[in-house]
Amino acid sequence: MAAVLTVALVPAGAAVAESDADPRQGLAPGNNPTDGGAAFTSPDRSAGTASLGMDLLAERDKPAYTGVAAAFNYSNINSDLAFQGDYAFSGNYRGFGVYDVSDPAAPVLRTTVECVGGQGDVSVHGDLLFMSVESTSARVDCSTSTAQAVFRGVRIFDISDPLAPRYVAGVQTCRGSHTHTVVTQPGVTDTVWVYNSGTAGIRSAAQLAGCSPTSTTDPATSAYSIDVIEVPLADPAAARVTSSPRLFATETQPIAGLTPSGVQATLPADDPRASAPGNRAGGQRVAATSACHDITAYPAIALAAGACQGDGILLDITDAANPKRVADVSDPNFAYWHSATFNDAGTKVVFTDEWGGGVGARCRPTDPTNWGANAIFDVVRDEAGTPSLVWRSYYKIPNVQSSIETCVAHNGNLVPVPGRDVMVQSWYEGGASIVDFTDSANPKEIGFFDRGPYDPTVFHQGGYWSVYWFNGNVYGNEIFLGFDSWALTPTEDLSAAEIAAARAATVGELNAQLQEPIVHAPSFTLVRATYDQAVRAGALDAEEAADVQRFVDRAEGFAARNKTSARATLNAVAGELTAPGQEALAAELRRLAGSL
């Protein structure tokens, strides 16, 4: 494991003097040979690293798939992650691996499932695992034999025994499956839906009946839609496409009404983004909208956010089987809308822009700070409750990566820090970043991990495809090197109590594209996290802070032997907190008292 340099933070996009240079700039490269990479059994991890608030616990090689020896073989790419219980499911273009993460500091690869297809994005729900397949080399029987029929779509595996996954069925689609989203509906326990996003070329009708070429006027076209797959949980082999809704239709263009091909975006003078720091005049060349790349569903608020190539959209998923677009937005600085994350309250969405498609260096000092970045939108509802998306800001890691490092915004999810909107996110070879977007107009980086380039001179696509929080730790799928885990550590922007409170908010399974409300049970840890936030915000002066801390400690001492005294102490101190900025702490003190 390479040594980690822990350093002070430089704000994203800020100019720095040489003596204050961001520690991610100029990290030592690795020593991979230039002939295609080291043998798979020993991928090189000798590049230098830098971090703030992220302690690298473990690095594990990716699974060894049959017939693929080289670490830098582009048919052997790690992709997305899903989690359930003690296991992390690591997608790959050649199948998926199952890691035991019961000890995050010592993950163990328990089994490997070989099933070639790319991208290999995975999701889990109960006893089922879903896997996206779009490659024309994929076969119905998971082999590589050209004697077998082509498979492109969503595969379904039985993971009732996570260490012995069993192939159940596959649902063929006209554009394959680049990504997919498992969608639940509150109150429905016998069915889930999979929103399938295909971005590849359309298959011929001879290969799959019903497929029709791209056309903005043909009602039968297989473009300009997603696939809704219905999965009966008692009989997953009966899963089928039930509809292909035209999410991009407008009154004037009933098939393809959103961003057309190759639009060069402009910035009106009165658009607040025109004066945003780091803007480049003229905007991006925006991708045509014929599909969604990623859709993130949040059933508890009956909304999904679609990152759809040239547009960001909101879907009403009250009826999960029939999603309907209720809002859309374009952005002049976005080339390719890639993924989306709601905050827990459902009042904000962070969209990512995969400028360059994830195959180019886009975080160099010469690159705009608002291209290949996140855009943060507030979800604003009118009097009728109809939502719209209102832009507030951009966020990007500092542009200090080299010209031989793939870097652009990619996949992440929320870190359940109580009272704050915090997410961890991958940036390919830009590493991982932790950003606080509680103030959607002023996001702030509060932690990071970065590794230097693979090689001193040779450009490779690579880095972290996905970096996610799950049950107390952060895990990343590194495209070529493998599977990594981290623990968060305290900084001036994230306290030990906040990390402990986040660790206590556990779930049974996690798909980043299916969000569920975060639940924080009342506890002394949660009170201390909220106290730390009040102190950081200046809501308590030194004397008040000392008094609150003393009485909380006293109440905790009472709690085990005299709950009445503990409740009285907590309620008493809450009653003293009446100044602006003290409301959240008072509320948590009362909530804890009520739980004792």
ABEGO torsion letter per residue (X at the ends): XBBBBBBBBBBBGBBBBAAABBAABGBBBBABBAAGEBBAABBBAABBBBBBGBBBABBBBBBBBBGBABAABAABBBBBBBBBEABBBBBBAAEBBBBBAABAABBBBABBBBBBAOAGBBBBBEABBBBBBABAABBAAGBABAABBBBBEBBBBBAABAABBBBABBBBBAAEBABBBBBBBBGBAABBBBBBBBABBBBBAAABBGBBBBBAABAABABGBBBBBBBBAABAAABBBABBBBAABBAABAABABBBBGBBBBBBAABAAAABBGBBBGEBBBBBBABBABBBBBAAAGBBBBBBGABBBBBBAABAABBBBABBBBBAABABBABBBBBAAGABBBBBBBBGGGABBAABAABBAABGBBBBBBBBBBAAGBBBBBBABBBBBBBABBAABBBBBBBBBBBBBBGBBBBBBBAEAAEBBBBBAABAABBBBABBBBBBBABAABBBBEEBABBBBBGGBBBBBBAAAEBBBBBBBBBAABBAAAAAAAAABBBABBBAABBBBBBBBBBAAAAAAAAAAAAAAGABBAAAAAAAAAAAAAAAAAAAABAAAAAAAAAAAAAABABBGAAAAAAAAAAAAAAX
